Amino acid sequence: MSRQQPNVAVIGASGAVGEVFLRVAEERQFPIGGLKLLATKRSAGRLLRFRGETLAVEETTLEALRGADLVFCSATSAASRQWAPEVTKLGAVMIDDGSAFRMQANVPLVVPEVNGDDVDWHEGILAIPNCTTTPLVMALHALRQVAPLRRVVAATYQAVSGTGAQAVAELQAQLGAYGRGEPLPAPSVYPHQIALNVMPQVDVFGEDGYTAEEAKMCNETRKILHLPELAFSATCVRVPTIVGHAEAVHVEFDGPAPLVELRAALEAQAGLALRDEPAASVYPTPLNTAGDDRAFVGRLRVDPSVEHGVALWCVTDNLRKGAATNAIQIAEELIRRGKL
Ligand SMILES: NC(=O)c1ccc[n+]([C@@H]2O[C@H](COP(=O)([O-])OP(=O)(O)OC[C@H]3O[C@@H](n4cnc5c(N)ncnc54)[C@H](OP(=O)(O)O)[C@@H]3O)[C@@H](O)[C@H]2O)c1
């Protein structure tokens, strides 16, 4: 595509990620010719602001997608599967936020600061990783500049916005009732009350005892880093925060990995910032990193339980770098490389 300003459609524009997508596109001055905001019939007619204009959300239909050069899909796996073939038939490129195509062999799964070159072999669909995978691969990519990775163990602390707008409303309703001293409304999004609680379940359980979220973290990390054999185990936990996924990560290396070199590698990693002054209680938290497009790392220290290991703490705004920002960066990379 030679035009500077692609026509863009956003499927899922009324959702938690969709709304942040519009803000990030404005901030980054992402080039957009025409813009279609799409969702289901439920949200059709809802008004959203973009670059000083008010645009109405439309129902997603083939007609509404016609004319788009670039489609950002931030909806459901079913919607991605339904619309991806239509989008590619129309000759447009789709960047998908969901998990439907992430592990498909002909779909690049991309964090531009880590494997930007993978956009080159797309066949019309590209995917962003799960919002816990993104900051993790950025940190691991930096660390592996010092020594090869042998094993990764992670435990996550994931905000409710990772589940979508309805989960945020559920937490807010429960917290509101608690504050007023009223009985808490029964959960409908989560299997248990999320206010004042933590849950070692994100997504459904597989036969091996791991959840789908844990499997996604493992498989996606291996695909993005091009390390199909990387030893990996994760426990994904939902916590009652609204925005910002945190992770406690243990990394074991194949050989010596001095802290001073690892620190320098993390500082040099594009898109990542080190906040690590433990004596002054300086480390990233969901609240002090919300609204920022970077991934953050702190609490880097030696893990004395293995021969060559470190422990660290990672935090990212799941709606930004974990979703909308990464999708827009992929599009920017496509434009820069003439691949749109
Ligand atoms: N939240 C995160 O941190 C995060 C991070 C990375 C990736 N993702 C992925 O991004 C996607 C969206 O997540 P979200 O958190 O924004 O969810 P959400 O708040 O529940 O929003 C879902 C959006 O998709 C629309 N939608 C649902 N079914 C659709 C269909 N069949 N056709 C067209 N539009 C449809 C909804 O429209 P209505 O308003 O009409 O219902 C809404 O706009 C998911 O695939 C998720 O896995 C999310």
The ligand as a Gaussian input file, in Angstrom:
#p B3LYP/6-31G(d) Opt

LIG

0 1
 N       -7.943000      -6.428000      28.315000
 C       -6.656000      -6.688000      28.125000
 O       -5.780000      -6.358000      28.966000
 C       -6.196000      -7.391000      26.883000
 C       -4.836000      -7.498000      26.618000
 C       -4.400000      -8.169000      25.468000
 C       -5.347000      -8.690000      24.621000
 N       -6.677000      -8.570000      24.915000
 C       -7.648000      -9.133000      23.979000
 O       -8.362000      -8.061000      23.389000
 C       -9.694000      -8.492000      23.098000
 C      -10.693000      -7.512000      23.694000
 O      -10.526000      -7.455000      25.083000
 P      -11.263000      -6.360000      25.975000
 O      -10.626000      -6.490000      27.304000
 O      -11.305000      -5.037000      25.312000
 O      -12.761000      -6.976000      26.035000
 P      -14.161000      -6.208000      26.304000
 O      -13.971000      -5.028000      27.176000
 O      -15.090000      -7.266000      26.738000
 O      -14.597000      -5.681000      24.854000
 C      -14.950000      -6.569000      23.811000
 C      -15.276000      -5.757000      22.568000
 O      -15.497000      -6.649000      21.496000
 C      -16.781000      -6.407000      20.928000
 N      -17.322000      -7.668000      20.434000
 C      -17.652000      -8.775000      21.138000
 N      -18.102000      -9.741000      20.313000
 C      -18.035000      -9.239000      19.061000
 C      -18.402000      -9.736000      17.778000
 N      -18.893000     -10.975000      17.599000
 N      -18.221000      -8.940000      16.702000
 C      -17.731000      -7.702000      16.838000
 N      -17.385000      -7.160000      18.043000
 C      -17.551000      -7.919000      19.130000
 C      -17.591000      -5.812000      22.069000
 O      -18.684000      -5.105000      21.532000
 P      -19.989000      -4.726000      22.406000
 O      -19.629000      -3.477000      23.178000
 O      -21.001000      -4.445000      21.345000
 O      -20.302000      -5.891000      23.267000
 C      -16.518000      -4.905000      22.690000
 O      -16.362000      -3.738000      21.910000
 C       -9.805000      -9.918000      23.620000
 O       -9.556000     -10.800000      22.551000
 C       -8.685000     -10.019000      24.623000
 O       -8.224000     -11.335000      24.756000
 C       -7.133000      -7.927000      26.007000

